[in-house]
Amino acid sequence: MLEVRHIARQFPAVRALDGVSLSFEPGRVHGLIGENGAGKSTLMKILSGIETPDEGEILLDGKPMVFRNPGEAMAQGVVMIHQELNLIEPLTVAENIFLGREPLKGPGIDRARQSAAAADALKKVQAEFSPEDLVSSLSLANKQLVEIAKAISHEAKVLIMDEPTAVLSDKEIRSLFALIRDLRSQGIAVIYISHILKEVLEVCDDISVLRDGKHVASIAAGDADAAKLASLMVGRELGDVYPAKSALPDVAPLLNVADLQVPNLVEGISFSLRPGEILGLAGLIGAGRTETAEAIMGLRPCTGKVQVDGKPVSAKGPKEAVEAGIAYVSEDRKALGLHLTLSTTENATLANLAHYANPVVDRAQEKAAVEGWVQKLGIRVGDVDAPVGSLSGGNQQKVSLAKWLDTKPKSLILDEPTRGVDVGAKREIYQLVNGLAAEGMACLLISSEMTELIGLCHRIIVMRQGRIAGELSGTEMTEENIMRLAAGVGA
């Protein structure tokens, strides 16, 4: 149905695509994987009309196509659902689905016909909400259904899904996979981009691997496994993904949290964290994990006690928490962790900018510090003065880490540090966190990936409905036990 031949795209600092040829068949789910910076996003932008190739051609149903903008791609049935959903919250579901192509009746919009057509699209994606509901009132999973309904209303032949499960619960992921299989049965070609290899193997029929802008392999999902795909992605054997855990010193706790309460969100959270320890915080979406971290960091009004090295922390905001030796790498690096239009240098020193100003910022000192972080964290960046938004997701995450490590914290809170990061960058981040703990830092790791928590942490606290449901250590740390506590299932 859709084919690309010898596609190339050159940017000033990098050749993003180098002669890529791929075909996507109707009624099949085609996984597209690769490390951050492999060229996946550039290829999808070309297919959806956001970018134009320097070389090569696109064929749809055997006919050469040139998509100069997303509207032209959608008019031909090639629709992309981005990881960051493209919806206008104050408008209704129907208004979002038909935005820019509203059915007309005389000089105005035919609201009845628009609502009926939206209802038909929503029925096809098995949505249970109304076309007249405001998008702002919907859950994230339902907002994603609106995006898929919008694609179907364009009579999509090819549906591109970019990291569609990044913020969904396990139950929502199961529903999405059922929907994808239904779309496949309707003859739609689905291109599925994800870093979660287990999901790719489960939902895809075919899998293609990009590396350094080149197409290195295509394989039937039934002939692949996670280890084989990971090796193809990085061009080498990864070996053990998780580093060996360091022994815990028998010392007093560094971070103490007692009876932490955030109104209506978190109730009575207490725990301690020793130097050199990695403590996991598990739980389902909405369990209160991020809210707990934000309260410790002074980002939410709360009651309770927080101590670092036995000294009370009165964190009315991040400034006080940083001064006490606490740092927080937030869950959403793009919206909350980084200023994408600022440079790598400006982002990496932002939390510690006063250190470089006396009173004017010493640019030479600042740049030297950032180049040190680039080397220590393995940040792949052509120019530290280029916008950080131009970096791949894994490298953006490393810049976010550098920003907080530059404050020289004693305790580091990491909220979903590997979300949207490829398998090679994940391993690098795991090595980094393990190394920080070995140097005596106390690390609190929030993650929705149970294997990540089990592989990295010395202990795991499981939260449910804003409370601690239980604590696991040693051989108790299993996926079954974590899920049992998170879901409130009896022993």
Secondary structure, 3 states (H helix, E strand, C coil): CEEEEEEEEECCCCEEEEEEEEEECCCCEEEEECCCCCCHHHHHHHHCCCCCCCEEEEEECCEEECCCCHHHHHHCCEEEECCCCCCCCCCEHHHHHCCCCCCEECCEECHHHHHHHHHHHHHHCCCCCCCCCEHHHCCHHHHHHHHHHHHHHCCCCEEEEECCCCCCCHHHHHHHHHHHHHHHHCCCEEEEECCCHHHHHHHCCEEEEEECCEEEEEEEHHHCCHHHHHHHHHCCCCCCCCCCCCCCCCCCCCEEEEEEEECCCEEEEEEEECCCCEEEEECCCCCCHHHHHHHHCCCCCCEEEEEECCEECCCCCHHHHHHHCEEEECCCHHHHHCCCCCEHHHHHCHHHHHHHECCCECHHHHHHHHHHHHHHHCCCCCCCCCEHHHCCHHHHHHHHHHHHHCCCCCEEEEECCCCCCCHHHHHHHHHHHHHHHHCCCEEEEECCCHHHHHHHCCEEEEEECCEEEEEEEHHHCCHHHHHHHHHCCCC
